[in-house]
């Protein structure tokens, strides 16, 4: 079932991009040091806490397109690479950034299809044989579906949960379909464009659903295959 039409997100570059944080940030987690480029933890876990405990900590930052999108040195210089720090709500450069501070469009996705080796952030994609579901993904297939583990938010009724998922992921690009598996507290969010999926993956990993009081922390990565039959047959076409 189609959830949103394949339309470019409404955004304006009339204003300079604002600084999302006052200074450099090395981690998108409030209590751990994580390599922002690879998404991997740097060093040992502090305080004797388990890895699972640290993974439950939400990101202290978030990208808000309505207020964060704007003109940068990158957009004025016709750069086509998006700012990874911006997607995570962590860019301290604002209008001085040499990368894009906006959401991907249909034109961006078309340009990306001509260069299948890198994602919109300039990271190298890898073959399927190398598990890169937490990173830039694979160059061997057109990946548009995200796997989302929403954990504690499973206590919400299905209509409310679907609304929250569509609201949060849909603000980063047009969602083609949403398939929720309540028994496993996971969802598969399928976008119209891979460029949107790449942006939303980085923006939503480690976040909480807006409006939720269940203290869940989303785990977002590339899906191997969407179990939704509609998505399966759509790919076959």
C-alpha positions as CSV (number, residue, x, y, z in Angstrom):
1,X,0.0,0.0,0.0
2,X,1.4,3.4,-1.0
3,X,1.6,5.8,1.9
4,X,3.0,9.0,0.3
5,X,3.2,10.3,-3.3
6,X,6.7,10.5,-4.9
7,X,7.0,14.3,-4.6
8,X,10.0,16.4,-3.7
9,X,10.0,17.5,0.0
10,X,9.0,21.1,0.5
11,X,12.1,23.0,1.5
12,X,13.7,26.4,1.0
13,X,17.3,27.4,0.5
14,X,16.5,31.2,0.7
15,X,17.9,31.4,4.2
16,X,21.4,30.4,5.4
17,X,21.6,27.0,7.1
18,X,21.7,27.4,10.9
19,X,24.3,25.8,13.2
20,X,22.7,22.7,14.8
21,X,25.2,22.5,17.6
22,X,27.6,25.2,19.0
23,X,30.8,23.2,18.5
24,X,32.3,20.0,17.1
25,X,30.6,16.7,18.2
26,X,32.3,13.4,17.9
27,X,29.4,11.1,18.9
28,X,25.7,11.1,18.2
29,X,25.1,9.2,21.5
30,X,24.8,11.0,24.8
31,X,27.0,8.5,26.7
32,X,29.5,6.9,24.2
33,X,32.1,7.7,21.6
34,X,31.0,6.5,18.1
35,X,32.7,7.1,14.8
36,X,30.2,9.2,13.0
37,X,31.4,8.0,9.6
38,X,31.3,4.3,10.1
39,X,28.8,4.1,13.0
40,X,31.1,1.9,15.0
41,X,32.1,2.4,18.7
42,X,35.6,3.7,19.4
43,X,37.4,2.2,22.4
44,X,36.1,0.2,25.4
45,X,32.7,0.7,27.0
46,X,33.1,3.0,30.0
47,X,32.0,2.3,33.6
48,X,31.7,-1.4,33.1
49,X,28.3,-1.1,31.4
50,X,27.3,-3.8,28.9
51,X,27.1,-3.0,25.2
52,X,23.4,-3.6,25.3
53,X,22.9,-1.0,28.0
54,X,24.9,1.6,26.0
55,X,23.0,0.8,22.8
56,X,19.7,1.8,24.6
57,X,20.9,5.3,25.0
58,X,19.2,7.7,22.6
59,X,20.9,10.2,20.4
60,X,21.3,13.6,22.0
61,X,20.8,15.3,18.6
62,X,18.2,15.3,15.8
63,X,17.8,16.8,12.3
64,X,14.7,19.0,12.0
65,X,14.4,19.8,8.3
66,X,11.8,22.6,8.9
67,X,14.3,24.7,10.8
68,X,17.7,23.2,9.9
69,X,17.5,23.2,6.1
70,X,19.3,26.1,4.4
71,X,21.9,27.5,2.1
72,X,25.5,26.5,2.5
73,X,28.8,27.0,0.8
74,X,28.2,23.5,-0.7
75,X,24.9,24.5,-2.3
76,X,26.3,27.7,-3.7
77,X,29.2,25.7,-5.1
78,X,27.0,23.1,-6.8
79,X,28.2,20.3,-4.6
80,X,26.1,17.2,-4.7
81,X,27.3,15.5,-1.5
82,X,25.1,15.7,1.6
83,X,26.4,16.5,5.1
84,X,26.3,13.4,7.3
85,X,26.6,15.5,10.4
86,X,23.5,17.6,9.2
87,X,21.5,14.4,8.8
88,X,22.3,13.5,12.4
89,X,21.6,17.0,13.7
90,X,25.2,17.6,14.6
91,X,26.7,20.1,12.1
92,X,28.3,23.1,13.8
93,X,29.3,24.8,10.6
94,X,25.9,25.9,9.4
95,X,26.0,28.0,6.3
96,X,29.9,27.6,6.2
97,X,29.6,23.9,5.6
98,X,30.9,22.7,2.3
99,X,28.2,20.0,2.0
100,X,24.5,20.2,1.5
101,X,22.1,21.0,4.3
102,X,18.8,19.9,2.7
103,X,16.7,16.8,1.9
104,X,17.3,14.7,-1.2
105,X,15.0,15.2,-4.2
106,X,14.1,13.2,-7.3
107,X,16.9,14.9,-9.2
108,X,19.4,13.9,-6.5
109,X,18.3,10.3,-6.7
110,X,18.6,10.3,-10.5
111,X,22.1,11.7,-10.2
112,X,23.0,9.0,-7.6
113,X,21.8,6.3,-10.0
114,X,24.5,7.4,-12.4
115,X,27.2,6.9,-9.7
116,X,26.3,3.6,-7.9
117,X,29.6,3.4,-6.0
118,X,28.8,6.0,-3.3
119,X,25.9,7.0,-1.2
120,X,24.6,10.6,-0.9
121,X,27.2,11.3,1.9
122,X,30.1,10.2,-0.3
123,X,30.7,6.9,1.5
124,X,31.7,3.8,-0.5
125,X,29.0,1.2,-1.0
126,X,30.1,-2.5,-0.7
127,X,29.1,-5.8,-2.3
128,X,26.4,-7.9,-0.7
129,X,29.1,-10.4,0.4
130,X,30.3,-7.7,2.9
131,X,27.6,-7.0,5.5
132,X,27.2,-3.3,5.3
133,X,23.6,-2.9,6.5
134,X,24.7,-0.4,9.2
135,X,26.7,1.7,6.7
136,X,26.3,2.8,3.1
137,X,24.7,-0.5,2.0
138,X,25.3,-2.5,-1.2
139,X,25.9,-1.3,-4.8
140,X,24.6,-4.6,-6.1
141,X,20.9,-3.8,-5.7
142,X,18.6,-0.8,-5.4
143,X,18.1,-0.6,-1.6
144,X,15.1,1.5,-0.6
145,X,13.8,-0.4,2.4
146,X,14.9,0.2,6.0
147,X,14.7,-2.3,8.8
148,X,13.5,-0.6,12.0
149,X,13.5,-2.2,15.5
150,X,11.2,0.1,17.6
151,X,11.4,-1.9,20.8
152,X,9.3,-0.4,23.6
153,X,7.0,1.5,21.3
154,X,5.4,-1.9,20.6
155,X,2.9,-1.1,23.4
156,X,1.1,1.4,21.2
157,X,-2.0,0.5,19.2
158,X,-1.2,-0.2,15.5
159,X,-2.9,3.0,14.1
160,X,-0.9,5.2,16.5
161,X,2.3,3.4,15.9
162,X,1.9,3.6,12.1
163,X,1.2,7.3,12.4
164,X,4.3,7.9,14.5
165,X,6.6,5.9,12.1
166,X,5.2,7.6,9.0
167,X,5.4,11.0,10.6
168,X,9.1,10.6,11.7
169,X,10.5,8.8,8.6
170,X,8.2,10.6,6.2
171,X,9.7,14.0,7.1
172,X,13.0,13.0,5.4
173,X,11.5,11.8,2.1
174,X,8.4,10.2,0.5
175,X,7.6,6.8,2.0
176,X,6.2,4.3,-0.5
177,X,5.0,1.7,2.0
178,X,5.2,0.7,5.7
179,X,5.0,-2.9,6.9
180,X,4.9,-3.4,10.6
181,X,5.5,-6.8,12.4
182,X,4.0,-6.2,15.9
183,X,5.1,-9.7,17.2
184,X,8.7,-8.8,16.7
185,X,8.4,-5.0,17.3
186,X,10.0,-4.3,13.9
187,X,8.9,-2.4,10.8
188,X,10.1,-2.1,7.2
189,X,9.9,1.4,5.8
190,X,10.2,1.5,2.0
191,X,11.0,4.8,0.3
192,X,10.3,5.8,-3.3
193,X,14.0,6.8,-3.7
194,X,17.2,5.3,-2.3
195,X,18.6,8.8,-1.7
196,X,15.7,9.4,0.8
197,X,16.3,6.1,2.5
198,X,20.0,6.8,2.9
199,X,19.2,10.1,4.6
200,X,16.4,8.8,6.8
201,X,18.6,5.8,7.9
202,X,21.2,8.2,9.3
203,X,18.7,10.7,10.7
204,X,16.6,8.1,12.6
205,X,19.0,5.6,13.9
206,X,19.3,6.0,17.7
207,X,16.3,8.3,17.9
208,X,13.0,8.1,19.8
209,X,9.6,8.4,18.1
210,X,8.3,11.9,18.5
211,X,5.4,12.0,20.9
212,X,6.3,8.6,22.4
213,X,6.6,8.1,26.2
214,X,7.8,4.5,26.0
215,X,11.6,5.3,26.1
216,X,12.3,3.2,23.0
217,X,15.5,3.8,21.0
218,X,15.2,3.0,17.3
219,X,17.7,0.7,15.6
220,X,17.7,1.4,11.9
221,X,19.7,-0.4,9.2
222,X,19.2,-1.6,5.7
223,X,16.8,-4.5,5.2
224,X,17.9,-7.7,3.5
225,X,14.5,-8.2,2.0
226,X,11.2,-6.6,2.7
227,X,8.8,-9.5,3.8
228,X,5.8,-7.4,2.7
229,X,4.4,-9.3,-0.4
230,X,3.4,-6.0,-2.1
231,X,7.0,-4.8,-1.9
232,X,8.3,-8.2,-3.2
233,X,6.1,-8.2,-6.3
234,X,6.8,-4.5,-6.9
235,X,10.5,-5.2,-7.0
236,X,9.8,-8.1,-9.5
237,X,8.1,-5.6,-11.8
